[in-house]
Amino acid sequence: MANENARALRKNQTEAEKTLWRRLRDKQVEGFRFRRQVPIGPYIADFGCHSEKLIVEVDGGQHAENEEYDGARAALMEKEGYRILRFWNNEVFENLDGVLERILETLRIVK
């Protein structure tokens, strides 16, 4: 079920997710491999770098209203050993280089 949902989400990415994916795909961030719409337990992460146990989430305004769900989701992912970075859509659009730098800094710390 999670794999089917992940496939559907890959086909229907938000503009912010598409923008970030263009820069994460094909190991463009210092050779780190990211996947998009990654199933982890019953949840799906926007982007994941499995080798470094890093999840990157791009959130729109709806996430401000789903704190309980997001908290449970984050708790499970952290229990699985993942670190989570969250960015708002506007951060991706207005400061993509800064977002990528933060991701890279975190990857270097994780490694």
C-alpha positions as CSV (number, residue, x, y, z in Angstrom):
1,M,0.0,0.0,0.0
2,A,2.8,2.5,0.9
3,N,4.6,1.7,-2.4
4,E,1.4,2.4,-4.4
5,N,0.9,5.7,-2.5
6,A,4.6,6.6,-3.1
7,R,4.1,6.0,-6.8
8,A,1.1,8.2,-6.9
9,L,2.8,11.0,-5.0
10,R,5.8,10.9,-7.4
11,K,3.4,11.6,-10.2
12,N,1.8,14.4,-8.4
13,Q,4.7,16.3,-6.8
14,T,4.1,19.9,-5.6
15,E,6.0,22.6,-7.5
16,A,8.3,23.0,-4.5
17,E,9.1,19.3,-4.5
18,K,9.8,19.3,-8.2
19,T,12.1,22.3,-7.8
20,L,14.1,20.6,-5.1
21,W,14.1,17.2,-6.8
22,R,15.7,18.8,-9.9
23,R,18.7,19.6,-7.7
24,L,18.8,16.4,-5.6
25,R,18.5,13.8,-8.3
26,D,21.3,12.1,-10.0
27,K,23.7,12.5,-7.1
28,Q,24.1,16.2,-7.7
29,V,24.7,17.0,-4.0
30,E,28.3,15.8,-3.7
31,G,27.5,12.3,-4.9
32,F,24.8,11.6,-2.2
33,R,21.9,9.5,-3.6
34,F,18.4,10.7,-2.9
35,R,15.2,9.0,-3.6
36,R,11.8,10.8,-3.7
37,Q,8.6,9.7,-2.0
38,V,10.3,7.1,0.1
39,P,8.1,4.7,2.2
40,I,9.2,4.4,5.8
41,G,6.9,2.3,7.8
42,P,3.3,3.4,7.0
43,Y,4.5,6.9,6.1
44,I,6.1,8.4,3.0
45,A,9.0,10.9,3.2
46,D,9.4,13.5,0.5
47,F,13.1,12.8,-0.1
48,G,15.5,10.3,1.5
49,C,19.2,9.6,1.5
50,H,19.2,6.1,2.9
51,S,23.0,5.8,3.2
52,E,23.1,8.8,5.6
53,K,19.7,8.2,7.2
54,L,18.5,11.7,6.2
55,I,14.9,12.6,5.4
56,V,14.2,16.0,3.7
57,E,10.6,17.2,3.9
58,V,9.1,20.1,1.9
59,D,6.0,21.4,3.7
60,G,3.2,23.6,2.6
61,G,0.8,25.5,4.9
62,Q,-1.3,22.4,5.5
63,H,1.4,21.0,7.8
64,A,0.8,23.8,10.3
65,E,-2.6,22.2,10.8
66,N,-1.4,18.6,11.1
67,E,1.0,18.8,14.0
68,E,-0.2,15.7,15.7
69,Y,0.1,13.5,12.6
70,D,3.5,15.1,11.7
71,G,4.7,14.5,15.2
72,A,3.8,10.8,15.1
73,R,5.3,10.4,11.7
74,A,8.6,12.1,12.7
75,A,8.8,10.0,15.9
76,L,8.6,6.8,13.9
77,M,11.2,8.0,11.4
78,E,13.6,9.1,14.1
79,K,13.0,5.7,15.9
80,E,14.2,4.1,12.6
81,G,17.4,6.1,12.9
82,Y,16.6,8.9,10.4
83,R,17.3,12.6,10.9
84,I,14.7,15.0,9.5
85,L,15.2,18.3,7.8
86,R,12.0,20.4,7.1
87,F,11.7,23.3,4.8
88,W,8.7,25.4,3.9
89,N,7.7,25.7,0.2
90,N,8.7,29.4,0.2
91,E,12.2,28.5,1.4
92,V,12.7,26.2,-1.6
93,F,11.4,28.9,-4.0
94,E,13.1,31.9,-2.4
95,N,16.4,30.4,-1.2
96,L,17.1,27.1,-3.0
97,D,20.8,27.5,-2.7
98,G,20.5,28.0,1.1
99,V,18.3,24.9,1.3
100,L,20.8,22.8,-0.6
101,E,23.7,24.1,1.6
102,R,21.8,23.2,4.8
103,I,21.2,19.7,3.4
104,L,24.8,19.3,2.5
105,E,25.9,20.6,5.9
106,T,23.7,18.0,7.6
107,L,24.9,15.2,5.3
108,R,28.5,16.0,6.3
109,I,27.6,15.9,10.0
110,V,25.7,12.6,9.5
111,K,28.6,11.1,7.7
